[in-house]
Amino acid sequence: MQIFKDKVILITGANRGIGRALVDALLNNEAGKIYATCRNLSTMPVFDDSRVVPLFLDITDDQQIARIAAATQDTEILINNAGVLSAGNILDGDLSGMDNDMNVNYLGTIKMMRAFAPILRKNKPSKMINIVSIAAYSPLPSIAGYAASKAALFSATQSVRIELAKEGVAVYAVNPGAIDTDMNKGSDWDMPDPDSIALKILEYISKGKLDIVPDEMGQGMYNIWREDPSKLAKIFSDLYYAENTN
Ligand SMILES: NC(=O)c1ccc[n+]([C@@H]2O[C@H](COP(=O)([O-])OP(=O)(O)OC[C@H]3O[C@@H](n4cnc5c(N)ncnc54)[C@H](OP(=O)(O)O)[C@@H]3O)[C@@H](O)[C@H]2O)c1
């Protein structure tokens, strides 16, 4: 995919899951430099490639974000991948988990978008890619705080897409279904691996698609939602009651 050739890319949460897979996929597609950031450098895999620059970054920390933005002024593609998930429904789920989901997935990503918008404007044509979730379209009540944080992020992503539309910065929303990463540890769902999904994400981006559902399960859910949002809500309702009556 030529569009990543020689590009300078920054990825958050690059030490595992979809973030780690995106680093590998970008290396295989001739990226020029990858700022692979994570909040604990001892957990960063050895990519064994001089194009990878590991950096320490917690996306909830304003000072760290400012320091990293100052050090990575050549960034042309920002991938906001870092995220957390707390289980629990709205009426009696753990509020601190919901608060953390919102603080990382929504506010943390907004802070990254704000810090990097001037850099991406300067380095246009450029890209901002936010990893959201299919849960942004319709909530699964057993992960209600996570779904709300991703719905908020999806909305913010669409706002920023409009804000930057005339400034040479393309803004992408990636809304996967369930992917086989630590986030779904313990699930018995049949899920695709993050490597195949990372490749799909890059393929859709190279085709110029701004709203991306990279996996089959997510695409099925998205198509049902497009047909009638209440149909996806019914599927999630059935899942919720199946989980809670066992
Ligand atoms: N897996 C799925 O089914 C699925 C579906 C839809 C969307 N997504 C989204 O895809 C993204 C990646 O998730 P994943 O599946 O790869 O999950 P994962 O394996 O749990 O990875 C989450 C990543 O986010 C990082 N992170 C968490 N809080 C952070 C913070 N405050 N600052 C910086 N990094 C932080 C984690 O770092 P640590 O190692 O330090 O914890 C880790 O690198 C997330 O935004 C997730 O919501 C995942």
The ligand as a MOL file (V3000), in Angstrom:
LIG
                    3D

  0  0  0     0  0            999 V3000
M  V30 BEGIN CTAB
M  V30 COUNTS 48 52 0 0 0
M  V30 BEGIN ATOM
M  V30 1 N -10.5860 -5.9420 20.8980 0
M  V30 2 C -11.7800 -5.5620 20.4800 0
M  V30 3 O -12.7110 -6.3730 20.3790 0
M  V30 4 C -12.0340 -4.1420 20.1100 0
M  V30 5 C -13.2140 -3.8510 19.4040 0
M  V30 6 C -13.4960 -2.5290 19.0620 0
M  V30 7 C -12.6000 -1.5430 19.3920 0
M  V30 8 N -11.4560 -1.8550 20.0710 0 CHG=1
M  V30 9 C -10.5600 -0.7570 20.4140 0
M  V30 10 O -9.2770 -1.0000 19.8700 0
M  V30 11 C -8.2920 -0.3210 20.6440 0
M  V30 12 C -7.1940 -1.2980 21.0030 0
M  V30 13 O -7.7500 -2.3100 21.8340 0
M  V30 14 P -7.1920 -3.7950 21.8910 0
M  V30 15 O -8.2870 -4.6860 21.5350 0
M  V30 16 O -5.9160 -3.8850 21.1900 0 CHG=-1
M  V30 17 O -7.0270 -3.9320 23.4770 0
M  V30 18 P -5.8010 -4.2420 24.4130 0
M  V30 19 O -5.0290 -5.3890 23.8990 0
M  V30 20 O -6.3980 -4.2880 25.7610 0
M  V30 21 O -4.8670 -2.9350 24.2560 0
M  V30 22 C -5.2420 -1.7140 24.8010 0
M  V30 23 C -4.0620 -0.7790 24.6300 0
M  V30 24 O -4.4090 0.5140 25.1230 0
M  V30 25 C -3.3800 0.9260 26.0140 0
M  V30 26 N -3.8390 1.9010 26.9920 0
M  V30 27 C -4.8290 1.7860 27.8820 0
M  V30 28 N -4.9360 2.9140 28.6170 0
M  V30 29 C -3.9780 3.7490 28.1670 0
M  V30 30 C -3.5720 5.0530 28.5180 0
M  V30 31 N -4.1710 5.7440 29.5150 0
M  V30 32 N -2.5520 5.6270 27.8430 0
M  V30 33 C -1.9260 4.9520 26.8530 0
M  V30 34 N -2.2450 3.7040 26.4810 0
M  V30 35 C -3.2710 3.1190 27.1440 0
M  V30 36 C -2.9230 -0.3640 26.6730 0
M  V30 37 O -1.7070 -0.1660 27.3370 0
M  V30 38 P -1.2750 -1.0700 28.6160 0
M  V30 39 O -0.6340 -2.3190 28.0480 0
M  V30 40 O -0.3180 -0.2040 29.3570 0
M  V30 41 O -2.5030 -1.3840 29.3860 0
M  V30 42 C -2.8330 -1.2390 25.4400 0
M  V30 43 O -1.6790 -0.9590 24.7080 0
M  V30 44 C -9.0290 0.2220 21.8730 0
M  V30 45 O -9.3430 1.5840 21.6810 0
M  V30 46 C -10.3010 -0.6040 21.9010 0
M  V30 47 O -11.3630 0.0480 22.5550 0
M  V30 48 C -11.1470 -3.1210 20.4290 0
M  V30 END ATOM
M  V30 BEGIN BOND
M  V30 1 1 1 2
M  V30 2 2 2 3
M  V30 3 1 2 4
M  V30 4 1 4 5
M  V30 5 2 4 48
M  V30 6 2 5 6
M  V30 7 1 6 7
M  V30 8 2 7 8
M  V30 9 1 8 9
M  V30 10 1 8 48
M  V30 11 1 9 10
M  V30 12 1 9 46
M  V30 13 1 10 11
M  V30 14 1 11 12
M  V30 15 1 11 44
M  V30 16 1 12 13
M  V30 17 1 13 14
M  V30 18 2 14 15
M  V30 19 1 14 16
M  V30 20 1 14 17
M  V30 21 1 17 18
M  V30 22 2 18 19
M  V30 23 1 18 20
M  V30 24 1 18 21
M  V30 25 1 21 22
M  V30 26 1 22 23
M  V30 27 1 23 24
M  V30 28 1 23 42
M  V30 29 1 24 25
M  V30 30 1 25 26
M  V30 31 1 25 36
M  V30 32 1 26 27
M  V30 33 1 26 35
M  V30 34 2 27 28
M  V30 35 1 28 29
M  V30 36 1 29 30
M  V30 37 2 29 35
M  V30 38 1 30 31
M  V30 39 2 30 32
M  V30 40 1 32 33
M  V30 41 2 33 34
M  V30 42 1 34 35
M  V30 43 1 36 37
M  V30 44 1 36 42
M  V30 45 1 37 38
M  V30 46 2 38 39
M  V30 47 1 38 40
M  V30 48 1 38 41
M  V30 49 1 42 43
M  V30 50 1 44 45
M  V30 51 1 44 46
M  V30 52 1 46 47
M  V30 END BOND
M  V30 END CTAB
M  END
